[in-house]
Amino acid sequence: MGFNCGIVGLPNVGKSTLFNALTETAQAEAANYPFCTIEPNTGRVAVPDERLEAIAAIQKPQQVIPTFLEFVDIAGLVRGASKGEGLGNQFLANIREVDAIVHVLRCFEGEVTHVDGSVDPVRDAETVETELMLADLESLERQHTAAVKKARGGDKEAKEKLAVMEPVMKALEEGRPASSVTVTPEQRPLLRQLNLLTAKPILYAANVEEENAASGNAHSARVEEMAKAKGAACVVISAAIEAEVAALDDPEEKEMFLSELGLEETGLARVIRAGYGLLDLITFFTSGPKEVRAWTVHKGATAPQAAGVIHSDFERGFIRAETIAYEDFIACKGEQGAKDAGKLRMEGKTYVCRDGDIFHFRFNV
């Protein structure tokens, strides 16, 4: 089960630098000109979770395996992308494939040329989002004609599709994203099928200078205000700092470097966690002498669905899930202590997973 976030933004806002730091590679060339990243680059990153280390400290397994999130660095977009300007068509095709969007906004001055000649993150956000809305509207207009014909012929599915499409089209025409339209739980699958760019959850990453990494600046404050008004998430980072931290091998050296800048953790850790939250994901764990491992599942998943993340046979032949809450595992110093204290529960097929559950699945195929 793969979950990915597309890193987007105008050229020269620092998104490739951020991607390089995220994946600790130089896959994406960071250069002072537009369109330097032509093919989307993909990197898997471990999701920071102190609980995994705490479980491992008690279990003392042979190996510890975190859960991962995928980040995709997508070519810089410019005004007119929805009409094919720059690498517009390629950008839009690549971004349709991701589950959520990390929108990097330039909140730093400097010598690197801004594609629009000045630094204004709110304007930049509007530029990108307008292009995404125009692309969505064009896509829906094409689908709408065919759906109307089918609906007139009595096609029930087409009628249901139109009931979702038409309010979304109206919102887009008014300059509002698809995510602003309220749909019923029954309509959500139909909305997903439309594969709209502006229906994807969004995280704004305000990229500031090194000296403003801890407190932000006037530009990032505007981004935070905009994000709050839109009900979106926002993280302040300094891609330049993240690149420096990524180049350090010694964990103590990294910690000292961050401490000198007044930072408790990297901005990347916050981006990864925010991206994880953006996708409405939770973590469950498995623990044994061979390995302690974190796994990812959508919030609301049942125990058999969680078992299926490990192996499809586990879901197919699911019998029960021996379950310990993370807090109980730690307080009781492991599985045996939790059993002795009556904290190990037997959960069945209807059990809805909770973040931090430690499972041992019983199955029969």
Salt bridges, closest charged atoms under 4 A:
GLU24 OE2 - LYS254 NZ 3.64
ASP49 OD2 - ARG51 NH2 2.82
ASP73 OD1 - LYS15 NZ 3.48
GLU109 OE2 - HIS219 NE2 3.11
ASP116 OD1 - ARG79 NH1 3.58
ASP116 OD2 - ARG123 NE 3.95
ASP120 OD1 - ARG222 NH1 3.12
ASP124 OD2 - HIS114 NE2 2.79
ASP124 OD1 - ARG123 NH2 3.13
GLU129 OE2 - HIS103 ND1 3.75
GLU129 OE1 - LYS230 NZ 2.49
ASP136 OD1 - ARG96 NH1 3.74
GLU138 OE2 - ARG142 NH1 3.37
GLU166 OE2 - HIS144 NE2 2.93
GLU174 OE2 - LYS170 NZ 2.70
GLU174 OE1 - ARG176 NH2 2.78
GLU265 OE2 - ARG273 NH2 2.55
ASP280 OD1 - LYS299 NZ 3.45
GLU291 OE2 - ARG293 NH1 3.95
ASP313 OD2 - HIS311 ND1 3.84
ASP313 OD1 - ARG316 NH2 2.48
GLU322 OE2 - ARG320 NH2 3.96
GLU322 OE2 - ARG362 NE 2.94
GLU335 OE2 - LYS339 NZ 3.56
GLU347 OE2 - ARG345 NE 2.78
ASP355 OD2 - ARG51 NH1 3.04
